[in-house]
Amino acid sequence: MPKKKKVKKVKKLKKNNLLKKTKSIKVSEKKSNIPGPDEKPEIKKIKKQATEKRIYNIKDYVVYPKHGVGKITAIEKANIGEIDIQFYKILVEKEKLTLTVPINQQSKLRHIASTNQINKCISILKTKPKIKRTMWSRRAQEYDQKINSGKIYELAEVVKDLNKNTDIIADQSYSERQLFEKAYERLKSEFEAVLKTNPEEVQKKMDKALGRTKNLESTE
């Protein structure tokens, strides 16, 4: 019996020694993380947004696909999440909306169309609308995608295809009319920015190409 007690005491001593050793290792590890007098403390650098040259300037008109034509009112800087960001502030007057687009995301923007592109749009408006036999829900989705694509020719195609040559509400469903008006106004705002003429003149030009003026005159 006394022999067994000695064995237990020896085991306890070994355990205590092991615990002391592990504690001393942990303390030495903690101490090693503290910079010494010769070591320089780590300095956190402020991250900057990916360097990219500015394509647009203040007062430039640009097109943002989901909102249409806007005017750059300012180019500002801000620190967001410890990152220095430079961005455009764009006023979309038709929607009474101000967009904030970072410089490194300016690929989402495009310059407004040229006069040649506007003339091509007018020729698109003069062509006959394409009549599709697919379900309206699918066609509506396609038209909406074209409107939000930011591509001016696709926008002109939607206006042409949904044009009923009339202002009589009964001739169009509510959703058709909504899509037509959205595309029409989006295209009209770009015409105004490019041609630098008043909205009334632009509307006359577009309605003439669509053949809407003839129909309106006959109803009067």
N, C-alpha and C positions, 0 to 999 in steps of 0.2 A: 504493500500500500504506500509507504513513504517514497518509493522509487517513482511511482506514477505522479505524485505531487511535484517532484523536481522537473519532470518532463514538461508538465503544464507551465511551470515558471519560465523555463527556457523558451518555450513557444511564445509566451507573452512578451518576453524581452526582445525576441526577434521581430515581432510585429511592431513594437514601439520604435525600434531602430529603423524599420522600413518606413514608417509614417514620418519620422524626423527627416529622413533622406528626401522623401518626396516633397515635403514642405520646403526644404532648403533649395531644391531644384526650382520649384515654382517661384520662390522669392528671387532667385538669381535671374530667372527668365524675365520677371517684371522689371528688375533693375536694368537688364540689358536693353529694354525698350526706351529707357530714359536717355536722351542725348547727353553725351559728356561735354566737358568744356571746349573740346576741339571740334565737336560735331556741330554742323549747322542744322537748325530746325527746318522741317519740310514746309515750303511755302506753296500754298494753294494758288494756282494760276486761274484767272477768270477766263472761262471758255468763250470763244467767239464763234459766231455763226459762220458756216462755210463761206469762204470768200468768193464773191461773185460780183462782176461788174454791173453797175446799174444800166439798164437798157432805156428806161423811161425817165423823163424829167417832170418837174412841177409844171402844171397847166397842160400836160399832154392828155389827149383823150385815148382811153384804152377800152378793151372789151373783156369783161370777166364773164365766162360762159353762162353761169347760173343767174346773173343779174343784168347783163347787157352793158351798154355804154356808160362809162364813168369818167370823171376828170380827176387827175392826180392833184390834190390840194397841198400835200406836204410830204416830205421824206424825213422820217423821225427815227430816233434810237431809243431803245429801252433795254433794261436788264430783267430777263425773265428766267427764273430757275438757275441763277448764276451764269447765264449766257447772254452776251451782248448781241442784241438783234436789231437790225436795220430794216425798216419796212416802209411801204408806200401807204399813204392815206388816200383813199379813192371815194369821191362823192358820186353816188348814183342818184342823180336828181329825180328821175322818174319815180323811183321807189322811196325817195327821201331816206336814203341809207348811206352810211359811211363804212367802207370796207377797210380792213387792215390786212395787207398782203406782204409777208416777209420777202426781202430781196431774193433769198435763195428758193423762193417758190414763184418767181415771176414768170416761169414757163406756163403758168395757168392763164396769164394775160396774153393779149395780142394787140397789135396796133389796129387802129380803125382802118376800114377798107380804103382802097384808092378809088379815084373817080372811074377808072376802067372797070373795077369790080362792081361799082354801083350801076354802071351802064349794063353790065352783064346780068345783074339782078333784075333790072327793068325788063330785059329781054326774056328772063325766066318768068316774070309775072305775066307777060303777054301770051305765053304758051298755054295750051289747054290743060286743065287739071287732070291728074291721073286718078281714075276711078278704080278703087280696090274692092274686091269682094270679101275680104276677110272681116272678121268680127270687129265691131267698133272699139271694143276694149283694147284689142291688140293694136289697132291703128292709132288709137289715142296715145298709147304708150310709145309707139314709134315717133309720132309727131312731137311728143313731149321731149323725147331724147334728142331729136333734131333741134328743137328750140334751145335746149340747154347745152348743145354741143359747142356753141360759140362760132360755128362755121356759117358765114353769111349766105352762101348759096343754099345750104340746107334750110336756113330760115326762110329764104325767098320761096323755096319749094313748098313749105308748109303753108305760107300765105296764099300761094297760087292754088294749092290743092283744096284748101278749106274755104276759098272764096266762093260765095254764092251769087255774086254780082247784084246783091240787094241788101238793104238794111231792114227788111221785114223779118221780125224775130221768128215768126212761124215757119220760115223756110230753113231754119237751123235748130238743132237741139241745143240745150243749154251748154253742155260740155263742149260741143263743136264750136259754138260761138265764143266760149271762154278761151279755147286754144287759139282760135283765129285772132282774137283781139290781143292776146299775149304776144303772138308771133308778129302781128301787124305793128304793134307799138314798139316792139324790140327792133324791128327792121327800120321803122320810121325814125327812131332816135339816132340810128347810125347814119341814115340818109341826111338828117339835119346836121350832124357833126361833120360829115364829109363835105356836103354841098354848101354848108354855112348859110343856109336860107331859113326863113321862118317856118314853123310847123304847118301853116295853112298851105304854103306853096308845095311843100313836100307831100302833103296829103293829096293835093290835086294831081301831082306827078304820079304817085302810086296808084290812085284810083283810076286815072286815065289808062295806065298800063293794064290794070285788072279789068277794065271795061265796066267799072261801077258807075262812072259818070253818066254814061248813055242810059243805063237802067233807071238811075235816079231822075234824069230829065224826062224820061217817058212816063214815070209814075206821077210826076208833077203836072 
